[in-house]
Amino acid sequence: MKVKGIKCGQNIEILEQLHNIPDGTEIIVDLEFIENLITEPKQPLKEVERPAKLNQLFGAWKNQPELTEIFK
């Protein structure tokens, strides 16, 4: 199976749904670069842009019912 993802620090975010792999399953990932999609590093956010970006990131956890169990 091949799926696309984006590297963010030490994490890789998969861009497709993986319905056939249950949560908690150990997997092996074989990496290859898609060179034409690698861009230059982005400039740091301006002070006025930071709060909006933080609000967007904080909202990424909403509507995930398993988080209630995790934090119990």
C-alpha positions in Angstrom: 0.0 0.0 0.0 1.3 3.5 -0.8 -0.1 6.6 0.8 1.1 10.2 0.8 2.0 12.1 4.0 3.6 15.3 5.2 6.5 15.4 7.6 6.1 17.8 10.5 9.0 17.6 12.9 9.3 13.9 13.9 5.7 13.2 12.9 4.3 12.1 9.5 0.7 13.1 8.8 -1.0 10.7 6.5 -3.1 12.5 3.9 -5.5 9.6 3.3 -7.9 7.5 5.4 -6.5 4.2 6.6 -9.7 2.4 7.4 -8.2 -1.1 7.0 -5.5 -0.6 9.7 -6.8 -0.6 13.2 -5.6 2.0 15.7 -2.6 0.8 17.8 -1.3 -1.4 15.0 2.5 -1.4 14.6 3.5 -0.7 11.0 6.7 -0.3 9.0 7.0 2.8 6.8 9.2 2.9 3.7 10.0 6.5 2.9 10.8 8.1 -0.5 11.0 11.8 -1.3 8.7 13.5 -3.8 11.4 16.0 -4.7 9.3 18.3 -6.9 7.0 19.0 -3.9 9.7 19.9 -1.5 9.5 23.7 -0.9 11.8 26.2 0.7 11.3 26.7 4.5 8.5 29.1 5.3 9.2 32.5 6.9 8.3 32.8 10.6 4.8 34.0 11.4 4.3 37.7 12.1 3.0 38.6 15.6 -0.5 39.3 14.3 -0.6 35.9 12.5 0.4 33.8 15.5 -3.0 33.9 17.4 -4.9 32.8 14.4 -2.5 29.9 13.7 -2.6 28.8 17.3 -6.4 28.8 17.3 -6.4 26.7 14.1 -4.0 24.2 15.7 -6.0 24.0 19.0 -9.1 23.2 17.0 -7.5 20.2 15.4 -8.4 18.1 18.5 -12.1 18.9 18.5 -14.7 16.2 17.5 -12.4 13.3 18.6 -14.4 11.3 21.1 -11.5 9.0 22.0 -9.7 12.0 23.6 -12.2 11.9 26.5 -11.1 8.4 27.3 -7.4 9.2 26.9 -7.6 12.1 29.4 -9.7 10.3 32.0 
